[in-house]
Amino acid sequence: MSTDILGWRMKFGVLGPSTNTVVQPEFDAMRPPGVTNHFSRIYTPNSQAMSNESFMAGTALISAGLVDAVKSVLTCEPDYLVMGMSALTFYGGMAGSLRFKQDLCDLSGLGVSMGSESTAAALRAFSGVRKVAFLSPYYPVANAEVRRYLTDSGFEVVKDVCLQCPSWTAIAKVPQDRLRQEIISLAASDADAIVQVGTNLCMAELADELEATVHRPVIAINTATYWHALRNRGITDKIAGFGRLLQEY
């Protein structure tokens, strides 16, 4: 079989909500030569005036549309899947995350990198990380699921912040100054590392800047997931501009 001209090292099938405008450009910015990203949008109505209840209902709709998005992206014959959405991957703690991943693998016949597992792997890449603080665009009910997963993974969550964005598209509109302020505030805790979840928050390049400010790892979910996918497929290129994780590990 001939090799794909542009994706001669790897073709990633990327799955993300149709409302997400950040994950695709951030993944493309991290893409090394010979690797291509092929985005499949999961139909997601742009929920307004969200709450705990409507946030969970909205992510349930994302889950319902996942099968069609997987079937769509498989038509380009990708080598591996990368999840460009994170909330669902944390639900149900470690057990729920493993079930979610297995369902995707069974459906696609491919391996997959997703936010929950990638975040835990990224934290373990830095020696001595035990205490974690995290930032999300979510609502408290979803932050509780992230906390549960991180606890199941052996980390102590010492502080978390949920921005409670009013719609899915509003997540991409959170100003960089606000994100900078929230990360610096989390760094005032005794956390060994800071994590950002929610793939529509624009954090990949900002994390690189903030690591120099807070003097500890700042792990953006999109960077962690793409790093995990690259390394799992044997691609070890060190890429600058997105924090120590992708540049050093």
N, C-alpha and C positions, 0 to 999 in steps of 0.2 A: 504494500500500500504506500502511495506517495505521501510525503510529509506536507502538512499545511504550510504554505509559503511564509505567512507572518507568525503563526503559532507553532513554529518548528520545535520549540522546547515544551510547550504546554498550552492547552486551550482550557481555560476555566469557564464553566457555566456558572453565572452569578445570579442568585435569586434574591429579589428585593421587592418591597411594596411599591405599587405604582405611584404613590405620593412622595417617594424618597428621591431627592435631588442631590444628595451629598455623596452617597456611597459609590456611585458610578465614577464621578470625576476623581474621588480620592483613590479608589482602587487603580484607576488608569494612571494617576500620577506616580504610584508606587510600582508600576509594571516594569520589570526588567526586559531587556531585548529578548525576542523569541517567545515571549509569553503574551497571550491575548485574553481579554475578558469579554464575555458574551452575556449581556444582561437580559434576564427574563423577568418581566414585571408581573407581580402578583396583584391582580385587581383589588384595589383598596379604596373604598369611598372615603373622602376627606372629612372625617368626623369633626364636628364643631362643638364648642362648649363642653369639652370632655370632663369626665369625673372618674372616680374609681370604677364605677359600673360600666360606663361607656368605653373607657380605655380597655377593659378586659373584653367587652363585646367586640370592639374593633379588632383586637388581636385575634379573636376567634374567627373573624371574617378573613383575616390574612391566612390563617391556618387552612380554612376551607378552600382558598384559592391556590394553595401551594401545589396540589397535584397537577393542575393544568399548566402551571408555570414550569414545573419540572418536565412534563411531557413536551412542552414547547422548546425548551432549551436543548433537550436531548437530540433534536433534529439536526443540530450543527455538529454532533458527535464530539462533545467535550470530553476531556480526559478526567475531569474532577469537578466537583461542585463546591461552591463557596457561598455561604449564607450571607446576604447583604441586609439582614434584619436580625435583631438580637433578642428582643423581649421573649419570644416564644421559646428560645433555646434554654432559658433559665427556669421555665415553669416546672414545678414539681421537684425541684432540687436535683440532685445527681441522678436519681432513678428516672425522673421525668425527662431529663436531658438525654440520657442514654436511649430511652425509648424513642424520642423524637429523632435522634440521629439514625437509629436502626431502621426506622420507618423510611427515612429518606434514602438510605443505602439500599434497602430492599426495593423501593420503587424505581430507583435509577440504575441500579447495578454498579454504581460508582462510589468512591470514597467522598467524604464531605468534611469541610472545615466550617465550624460555626462558632458564634460569639462566646458561648459559655465555656466550652472546652478550650478554646483558643485563649481566653482570658486567664484561665487557671494555668495553662502551659506557659503563658507569657510571664506570669508572676513567679513561677518556679524557675524561669530562666535567670532571674536575678537572685543571687544567693542571699539568704537571711531574711527574705520577706515572709512575715507571719501576720502582721497587722495591716489591714487594708481599709481605705476610705474610698467611696465612689460617688460619682455624679451621674444623674440620668435626667432625661426629659420627661420621665414617666410620672405616674401617680403613686401614692404610698403602697397600694396593693401590689403593684408590679415591683417596686423597690424591695418589698418583703420577699419576693421570689428570687431576686438577685442575691439578696443577703443569705437566703436559705442555701442557694447553690454554692456560694463562696464558702459558707460554713461547712457544708458537706465536703468541700474540697480541701478542708484543713486550714482555712484562713479565719482569722478573727476580724470581723467588720467593726471598726471603732466609730465610724461616722458615715452617714450618707445624706445626700441632698437630692430631692426630686423637684425639677423645675415646673412640673405640672403645666406643660405647654397646652394651649387651648385647642389646637388642632394638629393633625399629622404634618401638614405643610409648615405650621408655625415653628416646628422643631428646627427647621433649616434656617429660620430667621433670627434665632437667638444671637445677639451680638457677641463678637469675640471678646469685647471688654467684660461682658457679663460672665462668660465662661472663664476668662482669666481670673476674675474676682472670686468665683466659686472654687476654683482649684486652689488658689492661694489660701482661702478660708479653710478648706479641707486639710491643707498642709499644716495648719496650726494644731491639728491633732497629733497623736503619736503614731500615726500610720507609717509603715515602712514604704508603702507605695500607694499611688492614687490611680484609680481606674475610672474611665468614662465609658458608659454604655449608652446605647441608642444610636443606631447607625446614621440617622439623619442630622445629628449634631456635628457641626464642622470642627473637628478637633485634631485631625492627624498632624498638620503642620504646627498648630498651636502647642501640642504636647511637646514638641522638640524645643520650642522656646521656653516653656514652663519648667522643664527639667533643670535648666540652668538657674532658674529662679528659686525653686523649692528644694533643690538638691536631693532629689529622690526620683525613682522611676515614675513617670506619668504615662499611663498606657491607654491609648485611644482604642476603642473597640474595632474600628476599621483596620487600623494598623496591626493589631493583634491577630485578627482573623486572616488578613492577607499574608502576614508573616507565617502563620501556622500552615496555610495552604502551600506556600512556597517551600517551606522546610520539609513538610510531609512528602512533597513530590521531589525532593532531592535537589532543589534549587537553592543554592547557598549565597547568592549575590548579596553583598552588603550595600544597603541603599541609604543614603544620607537624607536628612531633612524631615524625618518623621519620628525622631526620638531614638534612644539608645537601642531599643529592642531590634529594630530593623537594620540599624547601622552596625551593631556589634555581635548579635547572636544569630 
